[in-house]
Amino acid sequence: MSGPAAPAAGERARCFLALLPDSASRDALLRCRRALEASRGGAARGVRWLDAASLHVTLRFLGDSTRAQVEFLKHMLPALARPLPVLDARRCAIWPNRARPRLLVLELDAPGALLALARESEELARKAGFEPEPRTFRAHLTLARLRPGCALQIPAVPFPSLAFESLSLMQREHQANGARYQPLASVALPGARHG
């Protein structure tokens, strides 16, 4: 397990628990992104594509986290590490809808092992003192952020299958050109890998 220090006493960090894709999956996602960008509408105004280092599947958004909560989660993170199958992408979608576009996402199949991991992440978050998450877990990976009025068209492109190499406690940092995600702690996941 690795990562930078938790926030100082009295400070808070914007955190979430996430799955990070392996290198072959990141490469496949970048090929998918290039195909989407090359399509009609892929270069539409108001599309901000995420870079490869930012690609992840959020298991549980935590929000403002104290130093004690971060340290507890770092300590407990290895208990969540378990094998996951390779996940198939079902489709690209605009969330929440085309009338109010905010995100371009790759929706993923959610086998039992992933749903169980999401439930255990929720239980761990509650033990750390976070309020229950009112939204149902939806397996997805964000490819781009969309500005209001964005007219992005989604062409038929081959969607990749994804393998995940680590489970991480991530911190979101705001920057002038968008958010940056930094792992505070990571554990390797045994199991499925691309060849």
C-alpha positions as a Python dict, from the first residue, in 0.01 Angstrom:
ca = {
    (1, 'M'): (0, 0, 0),
    (2, 'S'): (131, 342, -93),
    (3, 'G'): (32, 704, -115),
    (4, 'P'): (97, 1055, 13),
    (5, 'A'): (13, 1172, 361),
    (6, 'A'): (-342, 1230, 480),
    (7, 'P'): (-464, 1589, 522),
    (8, 'A'): (-325, 1773, 822),
    (9, 'A'): (-533, 1795, 1139),
    (10, 'G'): (-824, 2031, 1085),
    (11, 'E'): (-795, 2008, 704),
    (12, 'R'): (-1032, 1813, 482),
    (13, 'A'): (-976, 1634, 154),
    (14, 'R'): (-1235, 1554, -117),
    (15, 'C'): (-1207, 1176, -141),
    (16, 'F'): (-1357, 869, -307),
    (17, 'L'): (-1289, 497, -337),
    (18, 'A'): (-1208, 389, -693),
    (19, 'L'): (-1094, 108, -919),
    (20, 'L'): (-800, 196, -1145),
    (21, 'P'): (-769, 19, -1481),
    (22, 'D'): (-458, -174, -1579),
    (23, 'S'): (-229, -38, -1852),
    (24, 'A'): (-385, -248, -2131),
    (25, 'S'): (-730, -121, -2033),
    (26, 'R'): (-608, 242, -2024),
    (27, 'D'): (-465, 194, -2374),
    (28, 'A'): (-798, 48, -2494),
    (29, 'L'): (-986, 341, -2336),
    (30, 'L'): (-758, 590, -2511),
    (31, 'R'): (-823, 415, -2845),
    (32, 'C'): (-1196, 438, -2775),
    (33, 'R'): (-1157, 806, -2688),
    (34, 'R'): (-964, 877, -3009),
    (35, 'A'): (-1240, 707, -3212),
    (36, 'L'): (-1503, 918, -3036),
    (37, 'E'): (-1297, 1237, -3086),
    (38, 'A'): (-1249, 1161, -3456),
    (39, 'S'): (-1621, 1112, -3511),
    (40, 'R'): (-1861, 1384, -3614),
    (41, 'G'): (-1929, 1580, -3297),
    (42, 'G'): (-1635, 1433, -3105),
    (43, 'A'): (-1456, 1764, -3127),
    (44, 'A'): (-1774, 1952, -3030),
    (45, 'R'): (-1735, 2264, -2823),
    (46, 'G'): (-1791, 2200, -2457),
    (47, 'V'): (-1627, 1854, -2440),
    (48, 'R'): (-1338, 1821, -2193),
    (49, 'W'): (-1184, 1477, -2229),
    (50, 'L'): (-1027, 1319, -1920),
    (51, 'D'): (-662, 1220, -1946),
    (52, 'A'): (-550, 861, -1901),
    (53, 'A'): (-436, 913, -1541),
    (54, 'S'): (-786, 1031, -1443),
    (55, 'L'): (-977, 728, -1571),
    (56, 'H'): (-1138, 528, -1291),
    (57, 'V'): (-1457, 363, -1169),
    (58, 'T'): (-1590, 527, -854),
    (59, 'L'): (-1707, 270, -601),
    (60, 'R'): (-1806, 522, -333),
    (61, 'F'): (-1785, 901, -339),
    (62, 'L'): (-1696, 1023, 10),
    (63, 'G'): (-1667, 1400, -21),
    (64, 'D'): (-1501, 1607, 249),
    (65, 'S'): (-1293, 1369, 461),
    (66, 'T'): (-1110, 1436, 786),
    (67, 'R'): (-759, 1316, 859),
    (68, 'A'): (-900, 1050, 1096),
    (69, 'Q'): (-1138, 922, 827),
    (70, 'V'): (-860, 909, 568),
    (71, 'E'): (-630, 719, 805),
    (72, 'F'): (-908, 472, 891),
    (73, 'L'): (-982, 409, 522),
    (74, 'K'): (-612, 369, 438),
    (75, 'H'): (-581, 111, 715),
    (76, 'M'): (-896, -80, 606),
    (77, 'L'): (-841, -64, 229),
    (78, 'P'): (-662, -403, 204),
    (79, 'A'): (-974, -574, 344),
    (80, 'L'): (-1160, -478, 26),
    (81, 'A'): (-903, -615, -219),
    (82, 'R'): (-1035, -918, -405),
    (83, 'P'): (-1029, -1056, -758),
    (84, 'L'): (-1264, -895, -1009),
    (85, 'P'): (-1350, -1032, -1352),
    (86, 'V'): (-1280, -833, -1666),
    (87, 'L'): (-1575, -595, -1708),
    (88, 'D'): (-1749, -550, -2041),
    (89, 'A'): (-1856, -205, -2154),
    (90, 'R'): (-2224, -193, -2253),
    (91, 'R'): (-2251, 148, -2419),
    (92, 'C'): (-2152, 512, -2415),
    (93, 'A'): (-2414, 743, -2266),
    (94, 'I'): (-2466, 1108, -2183),
    (95, 'W'): (-2558, 1166, -1818),
    (96, 'P'): (-2792, 1271, -1677),
    (97, 'N'): (-2956, 1312, -2022),
    (98, 'R'): (-2918, 1491, -2357),
    (99, 'A'): (-3128, 1786, -2240),
    (100, 'R'): (-2884, 1848, -1951),
    (101, 'P'): (-2551, 1697, -2061),
    (102, 'R'): (-2284, 1684, -1791),
    (103, 'L'): (-2086, 1363, -1849),
    (104, 'L'): (-1996, 1125, -2129),
    (105, 'V'): (-1968, 786, -1961),
    (106, 'L'): (-1889, 429, -2053),
    (107, 'E'): (-2152, 217, -1880),
    (108, 'L'): (-2017, -119, -1761),
    (109, 'D'): (-2170, -456, -1683),
    (110, 'A'): (-2190, -507, -1308),
    (111, 'P'): (-2131, -871, -1216),
    (112, 'G'): (-2196, -992, -863),
    (113, 'A'): (-1833, -948, -756),
    (114, 'L'): (-1839, -577, -848),
    (115, 'L'): (-2176, -519, -679),
    (116, 'A'): (-2047, -691, -365),
    (117, 'L'): (-1738, -469, -366),
    (118, 'A'): (-1956, -159, -401),
    (119, 'R'): (-2170, -275, -105),
    (120, 'E'): (-1861, -339, 108),
    (121, 'S'): (-1725, 4, 12),
    (122, 'E'): (-2051, 157, 133),
    (123, 'E'): (-2029, -35, 462),
    (124, 'L'): (-1669, 79, 511),
    (125, 'A'): (-1766, 441, 440),
    (126, 'R'): (-2038, 425, 705),
    (127, 'K'): (-1796, 274, 958),
    (128, 'A'): (-1566, 569, 884),
    (129, 'G'): (-1848, 807, 977),
    (130, 'F'): (-1986, 905, 638),
    (131, 'E'): (-2359, 944, 583),
    (132, 'P'): (-2531, 666, 383),
    (133, 'E'): (-2512, 711, 6),
    (134, 'P'): (-2869, 768, -119),
    (135, 'R'): (-2790, 688, -484),
    (136, 'T'): (-2774, 338, -625),
    (137, 'F'): (-2432, 227, -752),
    (138, 'R'): (-2409, 252, -1132),
    (139, 'A'): (-2095, 94, -1280),
    (140, 'H'): (-1942, 348, -1517),
    (141, 'L'): (-1624, 521, -1618),
    (142, 'T'): (-1632, 892, -1707),
    (143, 'L'): (-1464, 971, -2039),
    (144, 'A'): (-1542, 1343, -2066),
    (145, 'R'): (-1710, 1632, -1889),
    (146, 'L'): (-1968, 1822, -2094),
    (147, 'R'): (-2072, 2185, -2076),
    (148, 'P'): (-2439, 2288, -2101),
    (149, 'G'): (-2561, 2287, -2460),
    (150, 'C'): (-2293, 2044, -2579),
    (151, 'A'): (-2423, 1866, -2890),
    (152, 'L'): (-2200, 1559, -2877),
    (153, 'Q'): (-2312, 1272, -3100),
    (154, 'I'): (-2207, 921, -2996),
    (155, 'P'): (-2106, 706, -3293),
    (156, 'A'): (-2091, 329, -3298),
    (157, 'V'): (-1736, 250, -3190),
    (158, 'P'): (-1595, -70, -3040),
    (159, 'F'): (-1615, -54, -2663),
    (160, 'P'): (-1334, -216, -2463),
    (161, 'S'): (-1344, -475, -2190),
    (162, 'L'): (-1166, -352, -1879),
    (163, 'A'): (-946, -511, -1614),
    (164, 'F'): (-855, -330, -1293),
    (165, 'E'): (-518, -346, -1123),
    (166, 'S'): (-581, -157, -800),
    (167, 'L'): (-833, -27, -551),
    (168, 'S'): (-750, 324, -434),
    (169, 'L'): (-851, 590, -189),
    (170, 'M'): (-838, 895, -414),
    (171, 'Q'): (-823, 1267, -343),
    (172, 'R'): (-973, 1520, -581),
    (173, 'E'): (-779, 1845, -619),
    (174, 'H'): (-922, 2141, -807),
    (175, 'Q'): (-694, 2304, -1063),
    (176, 'A'): (-741, 2582, -1317),
    (177, 'N'): (-779, 2332, -1603),
    (178, 'G'): (-1009, 2092, -1413),
    (179, 'A'): (-986, 1836, -1137),
    (180, 'R'): (-678, 1625, -1072),
    (181, 'Y'): (-702, 1290, -895),
    (182, 'Q'): (-428, 1166, -666),
    (183, 'P'): (-418, 829, -485),
    (184, 'L'): (-374, 861, -109),
    (185, 'A'): (-348, 482, -75),
    (186, 'S'): (-371, 188, -317),
    (187, 'V'): (-384, -189, -292),
    (188, 'A'): (-327, -429, -580),
    (189, 'L'): (-617, -645, -691),
    (190, 'P'): (-545, -1010, -756),
    (191, 'G'): (-701, -1174, -1058),
    (192, 'A'): (-809, -1064, -1403),
    (193, 'R'): (-554, -892, -1622),
    (194, 'H'): (-534, -828, -1991),
    (195, 'G'): (-260, -1023, -2162),
}
